[in-house]
Amino acid sequence: MATAGNIVVALVGLIHLYILVLEMFLWDKPQGMKAFGLTPQKAAETKVLGANQGLYNGFLAAGLFWGLLLGGPQGYSFNVFFLSCVLVAGLYGAATASRRILFIQALPAAIGLLLVVAGR
């Protein structure tokens, strides 16, 4: 169970690295505009906001990877904390921005959280 939890933690971290790239570097490019349903004008107007969001997603990814590197009780605490942050952010995003966020962000975090706690 612990191995499955670590795999999901790594996957959630990779998802957030991908979101970082989308938001920080591809926001006003075709791939970013498609992902976030933006027009070129809206992407240009909100580019700085997207980059800011991307930075926060990078912090979430860093925390998850740091937890994996630490391992043991400290790593467990990191992973529970950062998966909880991702879950809350995903639930908020699903409620306020797009229901897709529930499946892209919140559900993987919830599964990871369950596996990490069960694998302890």
Residue pairs with C-beta under 8 A, 6 or more apart in sequence:
1 115
1 118
1 119
2 116
2 119
2 120
3 119
4 115
4 119
5 79
5 112
5 115
5 116
5 118
5 119
6 68
6 116
6 119
8 108
8 111
8 112
8 115
8 116
9 64
9 67
9 68
9 79
9 83
9 112
9 116
10 64
10 65
10 68
11 108
11 112
12 64
12 83
12 86
12 108
12 109
12 112
13 60
13 61
13 64
13 65
13 68
14 61
15 104
15 105
15 108
16 57
16 58
16 60
16 61
16 64
16 86
17 57
17 58
17 61
19 54
19 57
19 105
20 54
20 55
20 57
20 58
20 61
21 54
22 31
22 32
22 35
22 36
22 54
23 32
23 50
23 51
23 53
23 54
23 57
24 50
24 51
24 54
24 55
24 58
25 32
25 54
26 32
26 35
27 33
27 36
27 38
27 43
27 46
27 47
27 50
27 51
27 54
28 38
28 40
28 43
28 44
28 47
32 38
32 43
32 50
33 39
33 40
33 43
36 43
36 50
37 98
38 46
43 50
60 82
60 85
60 86
60 89
63 78
63 81
63 82
63 85
64 78
64 79
64 82
64 83
64 86
66 78
67 74
67 75
67 76
67 77
67 78
67 79
67 81
67 82
68 75
68 79
69 75
70 78
76 116
76 120
79 112
79 116
80 113
80 116
80 117
83 109
83 112
83 113
83 116
84 109
84 113
86 105
86 106
86 108
86 109
87 106
87 109
87 110
87 113
89 105
89 106
90 101
90 102
90 104
90 105
90 106
90 107
90 109
91 102
91 106
93 101
93 105
93 106
94 100
94 101
94 102
94 105
94 106
